[in-house]
Structures are given as C-alpha cells and as structure tokens.
Amino acid sequence: DLRHAVCIFYLVLRALDTVEDDMTIPLDTKLDMLHNFHTYLHNPEWRYMESREKDRKVLEDFPTISQEFRKLKPLYQEVISDTCKKMGAGMAEFLQKEVDTLEDWDKYCHYVAGLVGIG
C-alpha cells in the first residue's frame, strides 16, 4: 500500500519535473502547466504529447499514472497533490527569476528536492 503510493508519488513528480526540464515548451504554456499540474491528477484524460524531453513517456502516459493516483487512499492523494502544487509553484517562480544568492539556491532546492522528502 505505502510502496504503491511512493511509486505513484515518484511518477507524478517525475512528470512535473519533465515539464520543467523541457526547453521546447513555450514559457507561457510551461508556467500554466506548472501552476496547474496538481489538477491534472484528477483529470483522467490529461496528457501532454508535445514534449521532446527524454522522460516524455510519463507525460504521454499520464492518464495511467493519474488513474493509479485516484485509487490511492485519500490521505496519500492529499500529500501527493499538495506537494505537487507547492513544487509546481516553486518551479514556476524560478523560471521567471534569476538565482543570484545562496538564499535563492536554498529556496530553489527546497522546491525541487526538499519537498520530496517532506511529502
């Protein structure tokens, strides 16, 4: 039960990170996707077929991932969705600003790595 939830958690965040990493997605589209990615967990049809990123399969097969997400216990769903929402917002923030200070690096690392451990 927990093992399955952790696996789905990983796949969801791998998909979110794939959006952030894909430099072919126009900035406006990417920002919208990052801010709304957590909502795609509840949309059985959502997928993204235009990625050229090496891990694009998680975006193309996202309906399978989101289907498994929706089978999880509500507590697991809440943790995964909340972490995804926070991480997406943080990724979007740093797409729009420079990382100039140590504090910026700490904050960026919190969003893209630290939240995984908190979840």
Stockholm file with secondary structure:
# STOCKHOLM 1.0

chainA/1-119         DLRHAVCIFYLVLRALDTVEDDMTIPLDTKLDMLHNFHTYLHNPEWRYMESREKDRKVLEDFPTISQEFRKLKPLYQEVISDTCKKMGAGMAEFLQKEVDTLEDWDKYCHYVAGLVGIG
#=GR chainA/1-119 SS CHHHHHHHHHHHHHHHHHHHHCTTSCHHHHHHHHHHHHHHTTCTTCCCCCCCSTTTHHHHTHHHHHHHHHHSCHHHHHHHHHHHHHHHHHHHHHHSSCCCSHHHHHHHHIIIIIHHHHC
#=GC SS_cons         CHHHHHHHHHHHHHHHHHHHHCTTSCHHHHHHHHHHHHHHTTCTTCCCCCCCSTTTHHHHTHHHHHHHHHHSCHHHHHHHHHHHHHHHHHHHHHHSSCCCSHHHHHHHHIIIIIHHHHC
//
